[in-house]
């Protein structure tokens, strides 16, 4: 006769312990909110000159080095970063800012209400100065397509 005396035969009954794992869901939520905040605010800190950019559906270009920004306001004044610069000094200032690197990225921001010929004149001047990576910046349209 092989009968067990304990009842169900599963052994002694154990108490349930509280979970000792870390709940990472709130941490992930906070990190996503911070990521969104930094993604929204970082483009606002790239340049201080207020230029009304034209709209385009082109995808933005990503790269490792920080580009040099040349801005052209609606009155025709040229800015290198936040500093106004004359057309004659532009190439010398660009060479100093890029440390004589002709492959350094240069972004040209032209006001939407400026003559297109003025923007092309500045871009031609930059490429004639030996810079090979020159691009136009445009603003994404507010609504999707």
N, CA, C and O atoms as CSV, one atom per row, in Angstrom:
chain,resi,resn,atom,element,x,y,z
A,1,UNK,N,N,0.826,-1.170,0.000
A,1,UNK,CA,C,0.000,0.000,0.000
A,1,UNK,C,C,0.873,1.235,0.000
A,1,UNK,O,O,1.555,1.533,0.980
A,2,UNK,N,N,0.844,1.904,-1.039
A,2,UNK,CA,C,1.664,3.081,-1.170
A,2,UNK,C,C,0.832,4.341,-1.186
A,2,UNK,O,O,0.640,4.939,-2.245
A,3,UNK,N,N,0.355,4.740,-0.085
A,3,UNK,CA,C,-0.509,5.912,-0.023
A,3,UNK,C,C,0.222,7.055,0.669
A,3,UNK,O,O,0.859,6.865,1.705
A,4,UNK,N,N,0.122,8.246,0.082
A,4,UNK,CA,C,0.796,9.375,0.691
A,4,UNK,C,C,-0.120,10.062,1.679
A,4,UNK,O,O,-1.339,10.083,1.515
A,5,UNK,N,N,0.485,10.618,2.698
A,5,UNK,CA,C,-0.280,11.207,3.786
A,5,UNK,C,C,-0.463,12.722,3.577
A,5,UNK,O,O,-1.295,13.325,4.256
A,6,UNK,N,N,0.286,13.351,2.664
A,6,UNK,CA,C,0.272,14.799,2.540
A,6,UNK,C,C,-0.944,15.372,1.854
A,6,UNK,O,O,-1.130,16.586,1.940
A,7,UNK,N,N,-1.738,14.661,1.222
A,7,UNK,CA,C,-2.923,15.196,0.571
A,7,UNK,C,C,-2.778,15.097,-0.934
A,7,UNK,O,O,-3.011,14.024,-1.491
A,8,UNK,N,N,-2.413,16.140,-1.599
A,8,UNK,CA,C,-2.411,16.166,-3.059
A,8,UNK,C,C,-1.141,15.551,-3.645
A,8,UNK,O,O,-1.134,15.219,-4.831
A,9,UNK,N,N,-0.098,15.389,-2.894
A,9,UNK,CA,C,1.108,14.743,-3.375
A,9,UNK,C,C,2.062,15.692,-4.070
A,9,UNK,O,O,3.026,15.222,-4.675
A,10,UNK,N,N,1.858,16.991,-4.022
A,10,UNK,CA,C,2.719,17.948,-4.698
A,10,UNK,C,C,3.823,18.461,-3.786
A,10,UNK,O,O,4.685,19.194,-4.269
A,11,UNK,N,N,3.852,18.153,-2.608
A,11,UNK,CA,C,4.878,18.634,-1.700
A,11,UNK,C,C,4.336,19.783,-0.857
A,11,UNK,O,O,3.146,20.093,-0.915
A,12,UNK,N,N,5.200,20.409,-0.082
A,12,UNK,CA,C,4.713,21.483,0.782
A,12,UNK,C,C,4.300,22.693,-0.056
A,12,UNK,O,O,4.894,22.972,-1.098
A,13,UNK,N,N,3.313,23.378,0.397
A,13,UNK,CA,C,2.773,24.539,-0.319
A,13,UNK,C,C,3.649,25.768,-0.027
A,13,UNK,O,O,3.941,26.059,1.134
A,14,UNK,N,N,4.074,26.499,-1.095
A,14,UNK,CA,C,4.932,27.657,-0.933
A,14,UNK,C,C,4.119,28.946,-0.974
A,14,UNK,O,O,3.074,29.026,-1.620
A,15,UNK,N,N,4.633,29.958,-0.261
A,15,UNK,CA,C,4.008,31.277,-0.324
A,15,UNK,C,C,4.466,31.980,-1.602
A,15,UNK,O,O,5.582,31.747,-2.064
A,16,UNK,N,N,3.628,32.829,-2.172
A,16,UNK,CA,C,4.002,33.604,-3.361
A,16,UNK,C,C,4.823,34.809,-2.933
A,16,UNK,O,O,4.407,35.576,-2.065
A,17,UNK,N,N,5.978,34.972,-3.539
A,17,UNK,CA,C,6.833,36.109,-3.242
A,17,UNK,C,C,6.454,37.280,-4.160
A,17,UNK,O,O,5.998,37.074,-5.285
A,18,UNK,N,N,6.645,38.501,-3.669
A,18,UNK,CA,C,6.394,39.648,-4.556
A,18,UNK,C,C,7.449,39.699,-5.667
A,18,UNK,O,O,8.580,39.252,-5.474
A,19,UNK,N,N,7.073,40.250,-6.837
A,19,UNK,CA,C,7.998,40.338,-7.968
A,19,UNK,C,C,9.113,41.323,-7.634
A,19,UNK,O,O,8.850,42.432,-7.168
A,20,UNK,N,N,10.334,40.923,-7.868
A,20,UNK,CA,C,11.456,41.803,-7.587
A,20,UNK,C,C,12.056,42.382,-8.865
A,20,UNK,O,O,13.135,42.972,-8.810
A,21,UNK,N,N,11.394,42.234,-10.013
A,21,UNK,CA,C,11.877,42.792,-11.280
A,21,UNK,C,C,11.573,44.285,-11.350
A,21,UNK,O,O,10.609,44.762,-10.751
A,22,UNK,N,N,12.406,45.016,-12.088
A,22,UNK,CA,C,12.198,46.447,-12.276
A,22,UNK,C,C,11.218,46.643,-13.421
A,22,UNK,O,O,11.350,46.014,-14.471
A,23,UNK,N,N,10.241,47.511,-13.224
A,23,UNK,CA,C,9.281,47.823,-14.268
A,23,UNK,C,C,9.866,48.941,-15.121
A,23,UNK,O,O,9.975,50.079,-14.664
A,24,UNK,N,N,10.246,48.621,-16.366
A,24,UNK,CA,C,10.913,49.597,-17.217
A,24,UNK,C,C,9.944,50.400,-18.080
A,24,UNK,O,O,10.380,51.309,-18.786
A,25,UNK,N,N,8.676,50.104,-18.051
A,25,UNK,CA,C,7.703,50.822,-18.879
A,25,UNK,C,C,7.679,52.320,-18.586
A,25,UNK,O,O,7.694,53.106,-19.534
A,26,UNK,N,N,7.641,52.764,-17.312
A,26,UNK,CA,C,7.683,54.218,-17.090
A,26,UNK,C,C,8.988,54.861,-17.560
A,26,UNK,O,O,8.986,56.000,-18.028
A,27,UNK,N,N,10.095,54.137,-17.436
A,27,UNK,CA,C,11.375,54.655,-17.903
A,27,UNK,C,C,11.360,54.842,-19.420
A,27,UNK,O,O,11.843,55.855,-19.926
A,28,UNK,N,N,10.814,53.879,-20.137
A,28,UNK,CA,C,10.725,53.982,-21.590
A,28,UNK,C,C,9.813,55.140,-21.976
A,28,UNK,O,O,10.116,55.861,-22.927
A,29,UNK,N,N,8.717,55.337,-21.272
A,29,UNK,CA,C,7.809,56.452,-21.549
A,29,UNK,C,C,8.513,57.794,-21.367
A,29,UNK,O,O,8.378,58.682,-22.209
A,30,UNK,N,N,9.248,57.945,-20.296
A,30,UNK,CA,C,9.962,59.193,-20.039
A,30,UNK,C,C,11.025,59.424,-21.110
A,30,UNK,O,O,11.182,60.549,-21.585
A,31,UNK,N,N,11.751,58.385,-21.496
A,31,UNK,CA,C,12.799,58.529,-22.512
A,31,UNK,C,C,12.202,58.908,-23.867
A,31,UNK,O,O,12.790,59.712,-24.590
A,32,UNK,N,N,11.048,58.346,-24.226
A,32,UNK,CA,C,10.412,58.705,-25.490
A,32,UNK,C,C,9.958,60.164,-25.490
A,32,UNK,O,O,10.091,60.855,-26.500
A,33,UNK,N,N,9.429,60.629,-24.374
A,33,UNK,CA,C,9.020,62.033,-24.276
A,33,UNK,C,C,10.233,62.948,-24.410
A,33,UNK,O,O,10.169,63.958,-25.111
A,34,UNK,N,N,11.341,62.606,-23.746
A,34,UNK,CA,C,12.554,63.408,-23.868
A,34,UNK,C,C,13.097,63.398,-25.296
A,34,UNK,O,O,13.567,64.423,-25.789
A,35,UNK,N,N,13.033,62.247,-25.957
A,35,UNK,CA,C,13.492,62.147,-27.331
A,35,UNK,C,C,12.670,63.064,-28.239
A,35,UNK,O,O,13.227,63.756,-29.091
A,36,UNK,N,N,11.368,63.072,-28.061
A,36,UNK,CA,C,10.505,63.932,-28.873
A,36,UNK,C,C,10.803,65.397,-28.597
A,36,UNK,O,O,10.848,66.201,-29.529
A,37,UNK,N,N,11.007,65.760,-27.340
A,37,UNK,CA,C,11.314,67.152,-26.999
A,37,UNK,C,C,12.620,67.585,-27.666
A,37,UNK,O,O,12.686,68.678,-28.229
A,38,UNK,N,N,13.659,66.747,-27.613
A,38,UNK,CA,C,14.930,67.105,-28.233
A,38,UNK,C,C,14.831,67.139,-29.751
A,38,UNK,O,O,15.483,67.961,-30.394
A,39,UNK,N,N,14.021,66.253,-30.331
A,39,UNK,CA,C,13.857,66.261,-31.780
A,39,UNK,C,C,13.137,67.522,-32.253
A,39,UNK,O,O,13.411,68.016,-33.347
A,40,UNK,N,N,12.230,68.038,-31.449
A,40,UNK,CA,C,11.493,69.244,-31.836
A,40,UNK,C,C,12.333,70.494,-31.620
A,40,UNK,O,O,12.294,71.409,-32.442
A,41,UNK,N,N,13.092,70.552,-30.529
A,41,UNK,CA,C,13.821,71.775,-30.209
A,41,UNK,C,C,15.173,71.890,-30.897
A,41,UNK,O,O,15.647,73.009,-31.094
A,42,UNK,N,N,15.818,70.791,-31.273
A,42,UNK,CA,C,17.159,70.893,-31.858
A,42,UNK,C,C,17.188,71.618,-33.207
A,42,UNK,O,O,18.138,72.365,-33.437
A,43,UNK,N,N,16.225,71.455,-34.109
A,43,UNK,CA,C,16.294,72.249,-35.349
A,43,UNK,C,C,16.146,73.748,-35.110
A,43,UNK,O,O,16.602,74.547,-35.929
A,44,UNK,N,N,15.525,74.139,-34.018
A,44,UNK,CA,C,15.354,75.556,-33.729
A,44,UNK,C,C,16.657,76.205,-33.278
A,44,UNK,O,O,16.784,77.428,-33.323
A,45,UNK,N,N,17.622,75.404,-32.845
A,45,UNK,CA,C,18.874,75.942,-32.340
A,45,UNK,C,C,19.986,75.934,-33.375
A,45,UNK,O,O,21.104,76.325,-33.041
A,46,UNK,N,N,19.742,75.509,-34.624
A,46,UNK,CA,C,20.814,75.384,-35.608
A,46,UNK,C,C,21.285,76.718,-36.144
A,46,UNK,O,O,22.474,76.862,-36.427
A,47,UNK,N,N,20.412,77.700,-36.298
A,47,UNK,CA,C,20.852,78.993,-36.820
A,47,UNK,C,C,20.014,80.103,-36.219
A,47,UNK,O,O,18.855,79.899,-35.859
A,48,UNK,N,N,20.612,81.280,-36.116
A,48,UNK,CA,C,19.933,82.386,-35.470
A,48,UNK,C,C,19.393,83.419,-36.437
A,48,UNK,O,O,18.663,84.316,-36.017
A,49,UNK,N,N,19.727,83.327,-37.731
A,49,UNK,CA,C,19.246,84.297,-38.696
A,49,UNK,C,C,17.868,83.841,-39.168
A,49,UNK,O,O,17.697,82.695,-39.583
A,50,UNK,N,N,16.884,84.742,-39.102
A,50,UNK,CA,C,15.520,84.392,-39.459
A,50,UNK,C,C,15.337,84.540,-40.968
A,50,UNK,O,O,15.324,85.652,-41.496
A,51,UNK,N,N,15.195,83.387,-41.665
A,51,UNK,CA,C,15.016,83.374,-43.106
A,51,UNK,C,C,13.758,82.587,-43.415
A,51,UNK,O,O,13.547,81.510,-42.859
A,52,UNK,N,N,12.915,83.115,-44.299
A,52,UNK,CA,C,11.693,82.440,-44.715
A,52,UNK,C,C,12.043,81.467,-45.838
A,52,UNK,O,O,12.189,81.883,-46.987
A,53,UNK,N,N,12.181,80.156,-45.518
A,53,UNK,CA,C,12.633,79.159,-46.483
A,53,UNK,C,C,11.484,78.696,-47.375
A,53,UNK,O,O,10.340,78.646,-46.923
A,54,UNK,N,N,11.769,78.355,-48.639
A,54,UNK,CA,C,10.736,77.769,-49.492
A,54,UNK,C,C,10.429,76.344,-49.050
A,54,UNK,O,O,11.230,75.718,-48.355
A,55,UNK,N,N,9.271,75.833,-49.451
A,55,UNK,CA,C,8.813,74.505,-49.032
A,55,UNK,C,C,9.175,73.459,-50.089
A,55,UNK,O,O,9.182,73.756,-51.283
A,56,UNK,N,N,9.480,72.217,-49.641
A,56,UNK,CA,C,9.775,71.115,-50.557
A,56,UNK,C,C,9.421,69.793,-49.887
A,56,UNK,O,O,9.310,69.718,-48.663
A,57,UNK,N,N,9.242,68.738,-50.706
A,57,UNK,CA,C,8.942,67.406,-50.190
A,57,UNK,C,C,10.180,66.519,-50.137
A,57,UNK,O,O,10.064,65.331,-49.836
A,58,UNK,N,N,11.352,67.059,-50.418
A,58,UNK,CA,C,12.586,66.262,-50.435
A,58,UNK,C,C,12.937,65.802,-49.026
A,58,UNK,O,O,12.656,66.485,-48.041
A,59,UNK,N,N,13.549,64.643,-48.956
A,59,UNK,CA,C,13.966,64.085,-47.672
A,59,UNK,C,C,15.243,64.776,-47.202
A,59,UNK,O,O,16.098,65.096,-48.028
A,60,UNK,N,N,15.399,65.019,-45.879
A,60,UNK,CA,C,16.629,65.643,-45.386
A,60,UNK,C,C,17.823,64.702,-45.497
A,60,UNK,O,O,17.674,63.481,-45.455
A,61,UNK,N,N,19.004,65.288,-45.640
A,61,UNK,CA,C,20.246,64.524,-45.774
A,61,UNK,C,C,20.916,64.445,-44.407
A,61,UNK,O,O,21.011,65.451,-43.704
A,62,UNK,N,N,21.381,63.254,-44.024
A,62,UNK,CA,C,22.094,63.075,-42.756
A,62,UNK,C,C,23.569,62.848,-43.044
A,62,UNK,O,O,23.922,62.179,-44.015
A,63,UNK,N,N,24.424,63.402,-42.204
A,63,UNK,CA,C,25.863,63.189,-42.335
A,63,UNK,C,C,26.520,63.408,-40.983
A,63,UNK,O,O,25.872,63.856,-40.037
A,64,UNK,N,N,27.814,63.091,-40.891
A,64,UNK,CA,C,28.501,63.126,-39.601
A,64,UNK,C,C,28.979,64.513,-39.194
A,64,UNK,O,O,28.815,64.897,-38.036
A,65,UNK,N,N,29.571,65.281,-40.119
A,65,UNK,CA,C,30.136,66.567,-39.755
A,65,UNK,C,C,29.074,67.649,-39.696
A,65,UNK,O,O,28.047,67.565,-40.369
A,66,UNK,N,N,29.334,68.673,-38.879
A,66,UNK,CA,C,28.388,69.775,-38.763
A,66,UNK,C,C,28.551,70.693,-39.965
A,66,UNK,O,O,29.661,71.154,-40.227
A,67,UNK,N,N,27.488,70.972,-40.698
A,67,UNK,CA,C,27.623,71.790,-41.896
A,67,UNK,C,C,27.790,73.273,-41.557
A,67,UNK,O,O,27.436,73.727,-40.469
A,68,UNK,N,N,28.333,74.004,-42.512
A,68,UNK,CA,C,28.423,75.458,-42.417
A,68,UNK,C,C,27.200,76.017,-43.148
A,68,UNK,O,O,26.893,75.594,-44.262
A,69,UNK,N,N,26.513,76.957,-42.526
A,69,UNK,CA,C,25.297,77.508,-43.110
A,69,UNK,C,C,25.551,78.915,-43.622
A,69,UNK,O,O,26.029,79.781,-42.890
A,70,UNK,N,N,25.223,79.131,-44.896
A,70,UNK,CA,C,25.261,80.452,-45.514
A,70,UNK,C,C,23.819,80.854,-45.762
A,70,UNK,O,O,23.093,80.153,-46.466
A,71,UNK,N,N,23.395,81.977,-45.190
A,71,UNK,CA,C,22.010,82.434,-45.317
A,71,UNK,C,C,21.960,83.709,-46.139
A,71,UNK,O,O,22.825,84.577,-46.029
A,72,UNK,N,N,20.921,83.801,-46.970
A,72,UNK,CA,C,20.702,85.002,-47.765
A,72,UNK,C,C,19.314,85.525,-47.417
A,72,UNK,O,O,18.308,84.870,-47.688
A,73,UNK,N,N,19.268,86.707,-46.816
A,73,UNK,CA,C,17.989,87.288,-46.415
A,73,UNK,C,C,17.312,87.928,-47.619
A,73,UNK,O,O,17.902,88.043,-48.693
A,74,UNK,N,N,16.061,88.345,-47.421
A,74,UNK,CA,C,15.270,88.891,-48.523
A,74,UNK,C,C,15.836,90.204,-49.053
A,74,UNK,O,O,15.573,90.558,-50.202
A,75,UNK,N,N,16.607,90.936,-48.247
A,75,UNK,CA,C,17.210,92.180,-48.725
A,75,UNK,C,C,18.560,91.948,-49.416
A,75,UNK,O,O,19.189,92.904,-49.872
A,76,UNK,N,N,19.012,90.686,-49.499
A,76,UNK,CA,C,20.241,90.357,-50.205
A,76,UNK,C,C,21.471,90.264,-49.331
A,76,UNK,O,O,22.553,89.957,-49.832
A,77,UNK,N,N,21.340,90.523,-48.016
A,77,UNK,CA,C,22.502,90.412,-47.139
A,77,UNK,C,C,22.864,88.947,-46.937
A,77,UNK,O,O,21.985,88.091,-46.843
A,78,UNK,N,N,24.152,88.666,-46.871
A,78,UNK,CA,C,24.658,87.296,-46.748
A,78,UNK,C,C,25.179,87.116,-45.331
A,78,UNK,O,O,25.860,87.986,-44.789
A,79,UNK,N,N,24.846,85.965,-44.734
A,79,UNK,CA,C,25.293,85.620,-43.381
A,79,UNK,C,C,26.033,84.298,-43.431
A,79,UNK,O,O,25.602,83.352,-44.091
A,80,UNK,N,N,27.148,84.244,-42.727
A,80,UNK,CA,C,27.881,82.991,-42.534
A,80,UNK,C,C,27.627,82.589,-41.098
A,80,UNK,O,O,28.195,83.174,-40.176
A,81,UNK,N,N,26.772,81.586,-40.899
A,81,UNK,CA,C,26.284,81.253,-39.560
A,81,UNK,C,C,25.375,82.370,-39.103
A,81,UNK,O,O,24.342,82.610,-39.729
A,82,UNK,N,N,25.726,83.066,-38.026
A,82,UNK,CA,C,24.943,84.190,-37.515
A,82,UNK,C,C,25.569,85.532,-37.843
A,82,UNK,O,O,25.000,86.571,-37.508
A,83,UNK,N,N,26.737,85.537,-38.495
A,83,UNK,CA,C,27.493,86.767,-38.715
A,83,UNK,C,C,27.317,87.263,-40.142
A,83,UNK,O,O,27.455,86.485,-41.085
A,84,UNK,N,N,27.013,88.553,-40.316
A,84,UNK,CA,C,26.927,89.095,-41.675
A,84,UNK,C,C,28.315,89.128,-42.313
A,84,UNK,O,O,29.315,89.389,-41.645
A,85,UNK,N,N,28.352,88.858,-43.620
A,85,UNK,CA,C,29.612,88.813,-44.348
A,85,UNK,C,C,29.374,89.418,-45.734
A,85,UNK,O,O,28.294,89.268,-46.306
A,86,UNK,N,N,30.384,90.098,-46.264
A,86,UNK,CA,C,30.247,90.661,-47.611
A,86,UNK,C,C,30.501,89.560,-48.633
A,86,UNK,O,O,31.060,88.510,-48.316
A,87,UNK,N,N,30.081,89.823,-49.854
A,87,UNK,CA,C,30.264,88.849,-50.925
A,87,UNK,C,C,31.747,88.613,-51.214
A,87,UNK,O,O,32.137,87.510,-51.596
A,88,UNK,N,N,32.576,89.649,-51.034
A,88,UNK,CA,C,34.014,89.518,-51.290
A,88,UNK,C,C,34.710,88.663,-50.231
A,88,UNK,O,O,35.668,87.955,-50.543
A,89,UNK,N,N,34.242,88.723,-48.992
A,89,UNK,CA,C,34.879,88.005,-47.886
A,89,UNK,C,C,34.342,86.587,-47.710
A,89,UNK,O,O,34.875,85.826,-46.902
A,90,UNK,N,N,33.294,86.219,-48.455
A,90,UNK,CA,C,32.607,84.949,-48.217
A,90,UNK,C,C,33.533,83.742,-48.350
A,90,UNK,O,O,33.545,82.883,-47.469
A,91,UNK,N,N,34.311,83.659,-49.434
A,91,UNK,CA,C,35.161,82.486,-49.670
A,91,UNK,C,C,36.257,82.389,-48.620
A,91,UNK,O,O,36.544,81.301,-48.121
A,92,UNK,N,N,36.878,83.530,-48.276
A,92,UNK,CA,C,37.930,83.503,-47.253
A,92,UNK,C,C,37.374,83.053,-45.907
A,92,UNK,O,O,38.012,82.274,-45.200
A,93,UNK,N,N,36.192,83.539,-45.553
A,93,UNK,CA,C,35.565,83.150,-44.276
A,93,UNK,C,C,35.173,81.671,-44.303
A,93,UNK,O,O,35.314,80.980,-43.295
A,94,UNK,N,N,34.680,81.177,-45.449
A,94,UNK,CA,C,34.319,79.753,-45.559
A,94,UNK,C,C,35.554,78.867,-45.428
A,94,UNK,O,O,35.506,77.826,-44.773
A,95,UNK,N,N,36.641,79.269,-46.038
A,95,UNK,CA,C,37.871,78.470,-45.937
A,95,UNK,C,C,38.373,78.437,-44.497
A,95,UNK,O,O,38.866,77.412,-44.027
A,96,UNK,N,N,38.244,79.571,-43.800
A,96,UNK,CA,C,38.661,79.601,-42.395
A,96,UNK,C,C,37.737,78.745,-41.540
A,96,UNK,O,O,38.207,78.040,-40.648
A,97,UNK,N,N,36.422,78.792,-41.797
A,97,UNK,CA,C,35.466,78.023,-40.997
A,97,UNK,C,C,35.586,76.527,-41.261
A,97,UNK,O,O,35.371,75.722,-40.355
A,98,UNK,N,N,35.928,76.144,-42.498
A,98,UNK,CA,C,36.029,74.720,-42.839
A,98,UNK,C,C,37.444,74.188,-42.667
A,98,UNK,O,O,37.703,73.017,-42.943
A,99,UNK,N,N,38.362,75.037,-42.214
A,99,UNK,CA,C,39.765,74.656,-42.036
A,99,UNK,C,C,40.362,74.134,-43.341
A,99,UNK,O,O,41.059,73.120,-43.354
A,100,UNK,N,N,40.080,74.839,-44.438
A,100,UNK,CA,C,40.562,74.516,-45.797
A,100,UNK,C,C,40.188,73.111,-46.245
A,100,UNK,O,O,40.961,72.459,-46.947
A,101,UNK,N,N,39.014,72.639,-45.847
A,101,UNK,CA,C,38.514,71.336,-46.273
A,101,UNK,C,C,37.498,71.556,-47.401
A,101,UNK,O,O,36.377,71.984,-47.125
A,102,UNK,N,N,37.854,71.279,-48.659
A,102,UNK,CA,C,36.915,71.529,-49.757
A,102,UNK,C,C,35.724,70.573,-49.776
A,102,UNK,O,O,34.759,70.813,-50.501
A,103,UNK,N,N,35.774,69.487,-48.987
A,103,UNK,CA,C,34.647,68.551,-48.953
A,103,UNK,C,C,33.701,68.821,-47.783
A,103,UNK,O,O,32.757,68.062,-47.566
A,104,UNK,N,N,33.944,69.890,-47.030
A,104,UNK,CA,C,33.058,70.229,-45.908
A,104,UNK,C,C,31.686,70.614,-46.466
A,104,UNK,O,O,31.591,71.310,-47.477
A,105,UNK,N,N,30.617,70.150,-45.789
A,105,UNK,CA,C,29.256,70.440,-46.260
A,105,UNK,C,C,28.912,71.903,-46.008
A,105,UNK,O,O,29.163,72.432,-44.925
A,106,UNK,N,N,28.339,72.546,-47.010
A,106,UNK,CA,C,27.888,73.933,-46.903
A,106,UNK,C,C,26.430,73.982,-47.314
A,106,UNK,O,O,26.074,73.567,-48.417
A,107,UNK,N,N,25.584,74.493,-46.422
A,107,UNK,CA,C,24.156,74.644,-46.707
A,107,UNK,C,C,23.877,76.099,-47.033
A,107,UNK,O,O,24.291,76.996,-46.299
A,108,UNK,N,N,23.184,76.332,-48.120
A,108,UNK,CA,C,22.791,77.678,-48.522
A,108,UNK,C,C,21.293,77.813,-48.261
A,108,UNK,O,O,20.481,77.058,-48.795
A,109,UNK,N,N,20.950,78.791,-47.431
A,109,UNK,CA,C,19.550,79.053,-47.093
A,109,UNK,C,C,19.171,80.379,-47.741
A,109,UNK,O,O,19.695,81.428,-47.366
A,110,UNK,N,N,18.267,80.335,-48.704
A,110,UNK,CA,C,17.815,81.550,-49.371
A,110,UNK,C,C,16.382,81.846,-48.999
A,110,UNK,O,O,15.548,80.941,-48.956
A,111,UNK,N,N,16.087,83.103,-48.730
A,111,UNK,CA,C,14.720,83.520,-48.407
A,111,UNK,C,C,13.806,83.194,-49.589
A,111,UNK,O,O,14.228,83.276,-50.742
A,112,UNK,N,N,12.564,82.827,-49.307
A,112,UNK,CA,C,11.620,82.447,-50.355
A,112,UNK,C,C,11.281,83.619,-51.266
A,112,UNK,O,O,10.858,83.406,-52.403
A,113,UNK,N,N,11.457,84.853,-50.794
A,113,UNK,CA,C,11.075,86.029,-51.572
A,113,UNK,C,C,12.270,86.703,-52.249
A,113,UNK,O,O,12.141,87.810,-52.772
A,114,UNK,N,N,13.423,86.047,-52.244
A,114,UNK,CA,C,14.612,86.627,-52.869
A,114,UNK,C,C,14.702,86.159,-54.319
A,114,UNK,O,O,14.157,85.117,-54.683
A,115,UNK,N,N,15.394,86.938,-55.132
A,115,UNK,CA,C,15.612,86.585,-56.529
A,115,UNK,C,C,16.441,85.295,-56.593
A,115,UNK,O,O,17.464,85.172,-55.920
A,116,UNK,N,N,15.989,84.341,-57.408
A,116,UNK,CA,C,16.674,83.053,-57.534
A,116,UNK,C,C,18.093,83.238,-58.074
A,116,UNK,O,O,18.994,82.469,-57.739
A,117,UNK,N,N,18.285,84.249,-58.902
A,117,UNK,CA,C,19.606,84.513,-59.458
A,117,UNK,C,C,20.622,84.865,-58.387
A,117,UNK,O,O,21.794,84.508,-58.506
A,118,UNK,N,N,20.189,85.566,-57.334
A,118,UNK,CA,C,21.095,85.920,-56.237
A,118,UNK,C,C,21.556,84.661,-55.498
A,118,UNK,O,O,22.727,84.549,-55.136
A,119,UNK,N,N,20.641,83.717,-55.275
A,119,UNK,CA,C,20.994,82.463,-54.606
A,119,UNK,C,C,21.974,81.669,-55.471
A,119,UNK,O,O,22.949,81.118,-54.961
A,120,UNK,N,N,21.713,81.611,-56.779
A,120,UNK,CA,C,22.602,80.873,-57.675
A,120,UNK,C,C,23.956,81.566,-57.799
A,120,UNK,O,O,24.974,80.896,-57.974
A,121,UNK,N,N,23.983,82.892,-57.712
A,121,UNK,CA,C,25.251,83.621,-57.748
A,121,UNK,C,C,26.107,83.266,-56.533
A,121,UNK,O,O,27.313,83.054,-56.662
A,122,UNK,N,N,25.480,83.200,-55.345
A,122,UNK,CA,C,26.220,82.850,-54.130
A,122,UNK,C,C,26.692,81.398,-54.194
A,122,UNK,O,O,27.822,81.095,-53.811
A,123,UNK,N,N,25.821,80.492,-54.681
A,123,UNK,CA,C,26.225,79.086,-54.806
A,123,UNK,C,C,27.366,78.937,-55.806
A,123,UNK,O,O,28.291,78.159,-55.570
A,124,UNK,N,N,27.316,79.670,-56.917
A,124,UNK,CA,C,28.389,79.627,-57.904
A,124,UNK,C,C,29.689,80.160,-57.342
A,124,UNK,O,O,30.765,79.640,-57.637
A,125,UNK,N,N,29.585,81.198,-56.534
A,125,UNK,CA,C,30.770,81.768,-55.897
A,125,UNK,C,C,31.404,80.761,-54.942
A,125,UNK,O,O,32.628,80.650,-54.869
A,126,UNK,N,N,30.562,80.024,-54.209
A,126,UNK,CA,C,31.071,79.025,-53.259
A,126,UNK,C,C,31.739,77.870,-54.004
A,126,UNK,O,O,32.825,77.436,-53.621
A,127,UNK,N,N,31.099,77.368,-55.067
A,127,UNK,CA,C,31.697,76.258,-55.814
A,127,UNK,C,C,32.942,76.703,-56.564
A,127,UNK,O,O,33.877,75.918,-56.721
A,128,UNK,N,N,32.975,77.958,-57.034
A,128,UNK,CA,C,34.177,78.474,-57.690
A,128,UNK,C,C,35.329,78.617,-56.697
A,128,UNK,O,O,36.497,78.608,-57.084
A,129,UNK,N,N,34.987,78.748,-55.407
A,129,UNK,CA,C,36.001,78.826,-54.364
A,129,UNK,C,C,36.611,77.480,-54.026
A,129,UNK,O,O,37.521,77.404,-53.201
A,130,UNK,N,N,36.118,76.401,-54.660
A,130,UNK,CA,C,36.702,75.074,-54.471
A,130,UNK,C,C,35.884,74.125,-53.622
A,130,UNK,O,O,36.300,72.984,-53.419
A,131,UNK,N,N,34.736,74.549,-53.118
A,131,UNK,CA,C,33.915,73.678,-52.275
A,131,UNK,C,C,33.032,72.796,-53.157
A,131,UNK,O,O,32.418,73.267,-54.113
A,132,UNK,N,N,32.981,71.506,-52.816
A,132,UNK,CA,C,32.268,70.542,-53.663
A,132,UNK,C,C,30.936,70.082,-53.087
A,132,UNK,O,O,30.089,69.595,-53.835
A,133,UNK,N,N,30.726,70.220,-51.791
A,133,UNK,CA,C,29.492,69.736,-51.164
A,133,UNK,C,C,28.619,70.924,-50.756
A,133,UNK,O,O,28.558,71.289,-49.583
A,134,UNK,N,N,27.951,71.514,-51.735
A,134,UNK,CA,C,27.093,72.676,-51.513
A,134,UNK,C,C,25.663,72.247,-51.777
A,134,UNK,O,O,25.374,71.628,-52.801
A,135,UNK,N,N,24.759,72.577,-50.846
A,135,UNK,CA,C,23.355,72.171,-50.997
A,135,UNK,C,C,22.437,73.310,-50.588
A,135,UNK,O,O,22.795,74.151,-49.764
A,136,UNK,N,N,21.243,73.325,-51.180
A,136,UNK,CA,C,20.209,74.289,-50.813
A,136,UNK,C,C,19.350,73.706,-49.701
A,136,UNK,O,O,19.040,72.515,-49.709
A,137,UNK,N,N,18.969,74.539,-48.750
A,137,UNK,CA,C,18.046,74.114,-47.702
A,137,UNK,C,C,16.649,74.613,-48.033
A,137,UNK,O,O,16.480,75.698,-48.589
A,138,UNK,N,N,15.656,73.812,-47.688
A,138,UNK,CA,C,14.255,74.197,-47.846
A,138,UNK,C,C,13.500,73.709,-46.638
A,138,UNK,O,O,13.966,72.825,-45.918
A,139,UNK,N,N,12.338,74.281,-46.414
A,139,UNK,CA,C,11.522,73.916,-45.257
A,139,UNK,C,C,10.469,72.899,-45.695
A,139,UNK,O,O,9.897,73.019,-46.778
A,140,UNK,N,N,10.215,71.898,-44.850
A,140,UNK,CA,C,9.176,70.906,-45.139
A,140,UNK,C,C,7.810,71.578,-45.066
A,140,UNK,O,O,7.605,72.426,-44.198
A,141,UNK,N,N,6.861,71.232,-45.949
A,141,UNK,CA,C,5.530,71.804,-45.841
A,141,UNK,C,C,4.839,71.371,-44.556
A,141,UNK,O,O,5.114,70.299,-44.018
A,142,UNK,N,N,3.945,72.215,-44.075
A,142,UNK,CA,C,3.282,71.951,-42.777
A,142,UNK,C,C,2.446,70.688,-42.832
A,142,UNK,O,O,2.541,69.868,-41.919
A,143,UNK,N,N,1.629,70.492,-43.860
A,143,UNK,CA,C,0.792,69.292,-43.968
A,143,UNK,C,C,1.461,68.256,-44.832
A,143,UNK,O,O,2.246,68.593,-45.718
A,144,UNK,N,N,1.161,67.006,-44.585
A,144,UNK,CA,C,1.719,65.920,-45.413
A,144,UNK,C,C,1.045,65.894,-46.771
A,144,UNK,O,O,0.175,66.718,-47.055
A,145,UNK,N,N,1.450,64.935,-47.623
A,145,UNK,CA,C,0.810,64.823,-48.945
A,145,UNK,C,C,0.039,63.554,-49.071
A,145,UNK,O,O,-0.561,63.297,-50.114
